[in-house]
Amino acid sequence: MKKEVIDIVLESKVQPREDARKDQGIGTSRLASIGYENYDNLDDPNDNAIGVEIIIIQRGLIKGEHQQFCNAQHFRIAIKDYCIAHNHDYIFKKNDSTKIIVKYPMERCPWHVYAAESKREGTFSIRKCNLMHTCDNGLNIRSHPKVTFSWIAEKVKTKLRSMPRYRPIKIVVDIHENYGMLLKYYQAWHGKEMIMHEIHGLDHLLYDKLEPCCRALKLANLGTISDYDIFDDTRRFHHIFISLGACIMRFHAGCRPMIFMDGTYIKHKYQRCLLSATAKDANNGIFTITFAIVQQENDES
């Protein structure tokens, strides 16, 4: 029996005008040039003003001498955002918790920033700097060498917490609109994975929580049947079976005495199979009785 999977659309679809895309620099040629032909409904034309405002703020993060920061890490974040917004590269000549010297990679350019810890005030401040570039007009590339996975993750962290279905292709467009950087798809994907691991933990570590989860289900929902098993030799996950007590009770009380079995493969890196047992209630609706995650669909499982 084939099971239809219905995707619940959480966000309302917006169909931007093509002329608005051109005004923002998001024409079909830009996305198609990096392999994103299916670009419909990716961005809102009203977001361009927000992106310009963010870039202006980032370009003013480094103001000059005597500017103070909370600590060395805050200064590193500010100098990275500042150079990305100005599309200039930089290197660290010295980089520790008490003193940081940042220079432009080309020796003939006088641009540099020297910051050090102020023990009296308990802050990190810029002692000397020269913010004038005499070498060129910046990097002649669409991206920036300092746009790392962690930088991308930090920029989309807040949005990912409220929108778990935030797609990497949407991240590519938003980063370009807000920060002027054109990412590759894999960069956006890895950035998203870093934040998802930070929020939910690493996938393989979550398997350790299945056994206490089964115990908690039995205590919170009387009559629940839950079984968790692992391989004795490798201590790896084998299967989990859950049937909530409330579902068992309602099946006996109001469902027709027929049980339908079905299974589907989980498209995940761990490659498991989801089995379910359902029934029909008095309104001919599908009522789930139990489900299990097993190694594969066979007679044993």
C-alpha positions in Angstrom: 0.0 0.0 0.0 1.5 3.3 -1.1 1.6 6.1 1.4 1.3 9.7 0.3 3.5 12.2 2.0 1.9 15.6 2.3 4.3 18.4 2.9 2.9 21.1 5.2 3.9 24.5 3.8 4.7 26.7 6.8 5.4 29.8 4.9 3.2 31.7 2.6 4.5 31.8 -0.9 5.5 35.1 -2.4 5.8 35.6 -6.1 8.2 38.6 -6.5 8.0 40.6 -9.7 10.8 40.1 -12.2 11.6 43.9 -12.4 12.0 43.9 -8.6 14.5 41.1 -8.9 16.5 43.1 -11.4 16.5 46.2 -9.1 18.0 44.0 -6.4 20.5 42.3 -8.6 18.8 38.9 -8.4 18.1 38.3 -12.0 17.8 34.8 -13.5 21.3 35.0 -14.9 22.9 35.3 -11.4 21.2 32.3 -9.9 21.4 30.2 -13.1 25.1 30.9 -13.4 25.7 29.0 -10.2 23.3 26.2 -10.9 20.1 27.5 -9.2 17.6 27.5 -12.1 14.6 26.9 -9.7 14.8 30.2 -8.0 11.0 31.1 -7.7 9.7 32.3 -4.4 13.2 32.6 -2.9 13.3 36.2 -1.8 11.1 39.1 -0.9 11.6 42.4 -2.9 11.2 44.4 0.3 14.3 42.8 1.8 16.8 44.9 -0.2 16.6 47.9 2.1 17.3 45.7 5.1 20.4 44.3 3.3 21.8 47.7 2.5 21.3 48.8 6.1 23.2 45.7 7.4 26.1 46.4 5.0 26.3 50.0 6.1 26.3 49.0 9.8 29.1 46.4 9.2 31.2 49.0 7.3 31.2 51.2 10.4 32.1 48.5 12.9 35.8 49.7 13.0 35.8 53.4 13.7 39.3 54.2 14.7 41.8 54.5 17.6 40.6 54.1 21.2 37.5 52.2 20.1 36.7 49.6 22.8 35.4 46.0 22.6 34.3 43.6 25.3 37.2 41.1 24.6 39.5 39.8 21.9 36.9 37.5 20.4 34.4 40.4 19.9 37.2 42.3 18.1 37.9 39.4 15.8 34.2 39.1 14.9 34.0 42.9 14.3 37.2 43.0 12.1 35.9 40.0 10.0 32.5 41.6 9.4 34.1 44.9 8.7 36.5 43.5 6.0 33.8 41.3 4.5 31.5 44.4 4.1 34.4 46.4 2.5 35.4 43.3 0.4 39.0 43.4 1.5 41.1 40.5 2.8 43.2 40.6 5.9 45.7 38.5 7.8 46.7 38.2 11.5 50.4 39.2 12.2 49.7 38.5 15.9 46.7 36.9 17.4 46.2 36.0 21.0 44.1 37.0 24.0 46.0 40.1 24.9 47.2 41.5 21.5 46.0 41.4 17.9 47.7 42.9 14.9 45.7 42.8 11.6 47.3 43.8 8.3 46.4 43.6 4.6 48.2 40.7 2.8 50.0 43.0 0.4 53.0 44.7 2.0 52.7 48.0 0.1 49.2 48.7 1.5 49.4 50.7 4.8 46.1 49.3 6.1 46.5 47.8 9.6 44.8 47.6 13.0 46.6 47.1 16.3 44.4 46.2 19.3 45.4 45.2 22.8 43.9 44.4 26.1 43.4 47.2 28.6 43.8 45.6 32.1 42.8 48.7 33.9 39.4 49.0 32.1 39.0 45.3 31.5 38.3 45.9 27.8 40.0 45.3 24.4 40.7 48.5 22.5 42.3 49.7 19.3 45.6 51.4 20.0 46.8 52.2 16.5 45.2 51.9 13.1 45.3 53.1 9.5 42.0 52.3 7.7 43.0 53.7 4.3 43.6 51.3 1.4 46.1 52.4 -1.3 46.5 49.0 -3.0 43.4 48.3 -5.0 39.6 48.5 -4.9 39.1 45.3 -3.0 38.8 41.6 -4.0 37.7 41.0 -7.5 35.6 38.0 -6.6 32.0 37.4 -5.7 32.8 35.8 -2.4 35.3 36.4 0.4 38.0 34.1 1.7 36.9 34.8 5.3 33.3 33.7 4.7 33.6 30.4 6.5 31.0 27.8 7.6 31.0 29.2 11.1 30.5 32.8 9.8 27.5 31.7 7.8 26.1 29.7 10.7 26.3 32.8 13.0 24.4 35.0 10.5 21.5 32.5 10.1 21.4 31.2 13.6 18.5 33.3 14.8 16.4 32.6 11.7 17.0 28.9 11.9 15.8 28.7 15.4 12.4 30.0 14.4 12.4 28.5 10.9 13.8 24.9 11.0 12.7 24.5 7.3 15.0 27.4 6.3 16.5 26.0 3.1 20.2 26.3 2.0 19.1 27.9 -1.3 17.2 30.5 0.6 20.3 31.1 2.8 22.4 31.7 -0.4 20.0 34.4 -1.5 19.6 36.0 1.9 23.4 36.2 2.5 23.8 37.8 -0.9 21.0 40.4 -0.2 22.1 41.2 3.4 25.9 41.0 3.1 26.7 41.1 -0.6 28.4 37.7 -0.6 27.6 35.0 -3.2 27.8 31.6 -1.6 28.1 28.1 -3.0 25.3 25.8 -2.1 27.6 23.5 -0.1 28.7 26.5 2.0 25.1 27.3 3.0 24.4 23.6 3.7 27.3 23.2 6.0 26.5 26.5 7.8 23.0 25.3 8.4 24.2 21.9 9.6 26.5 23.5 12.2 23.6 25.4 13.7 21.2 22.4 13.6 23.9 20.4 15.5 24.3 23.2 18.0 20.5 23.3 18.6 19.6 19.7 18.5 23.0 17.9 19.1 24.8 15.5 16.8 22.6 12.8 15.3 24.7 9.8 16.5 24.7 11.2 20.1 20.9 11.4 20.2 20.7 7.6 20.0 21.9 7.4 23.6 18.7 9.2 24.7 16.3 6.6 23.2 16.4 4.3 26.2 15.6 6.9 28.8 13.0 8.3 26.4 11.3 4.9 26.4 11.2 4.9 30.2 9.8 8.4 30.3 7.0 7.5 27.9 5.9 4.6 30.1 5.8 6.8 33.2 4.0 9.7 31.5 1.5 7.6 29.5 0.2 4.5 31.4 -0.2 1.4 29.3 2.5 2.5 26.8 4.6 -0.3 25.3 8.0 0.7 24.2 11.0 -1.4 23.4 14.6 -0.3 22.5 17.3 -2.7 21.5 20.9 -2.5 20.4 23.5 -5.0 19.0 25.3 -6.7 21.8 28.7 -6.9 20.1 28.9 -3.4 18.6 26.5 -1.5 20.9 24.9 0.1 17.9 21.2 0.8 17.4 19.0 -2.1 16.3 15.3 -1.1 16.6 12.8 0.8 18.6 9.1 0.0 19.1 6.5 2.5 20.5 2.8 2.1 21.1 1.3 4.8 23.3 -1.2 3.7 26.0 -3.8 6.2 24.9 -3.6 4.9 21.3 -4.1 1.3 22.5 -7.0 2.3 24.6 -8.7 4.2 21.8 -8.2 1.4 19.3 -10.1 -1.0 21.6 -12.8 1.6 22.3 -13.7 3.1 19.0 -11.8 1.6 16.0 -12.8 -1.1 13.6 -11.2 -4.5 14.4 -8.8 -4.3 11.5 -5.1 -3.5 11.5 -3.2 -2.2 8.4 0.6 -2.6 8.2 2.9 -0.4 6.1 6.5 0.6 5.9 8.7 3.2 4.2 12.4 3.8 4.0 13.9 6.7 5.9 16.0 8.8 3.5 18.8 9.5 6.0 22.5 8.8 6.3 21.7 6.0 8.7 19.3 4.2 6.3 16.5 2.8 8.5 13.0 1.7 7.9 9.8 3.1 9.5 7.0 0.6 10.1 3.5 1.5 11.3 0.3 -0.2 12.2 -2.9 1.8 11.7 -6.7 1.2 11.9 -9.9 3.0 10.8 -11.9 4.9 13.4 -15.7 5.5 13.4 -15.2 8.4 10.9 -13.2 6.3 8.5 -10.1 8.2 9.5 -6.6 6.8 9.8 -5.7 6.0 13.4 -2.1 5.2 14.3 -1.7 2.4 16.8 2.0 1.9 16.8 5.2 2.5 14.9 8.7 1.1 14.9 12.1 2.0 13.4 14.0 -1.1 12.3 17.0 -2.1 10.2 15.0 -3.2 7.2 11.5 -4.4 6.3 11.4 -8.2 6.6 9.5 -10.9 8.4 11.7 -10.7 11.5 11.0 -7.0 12.0 
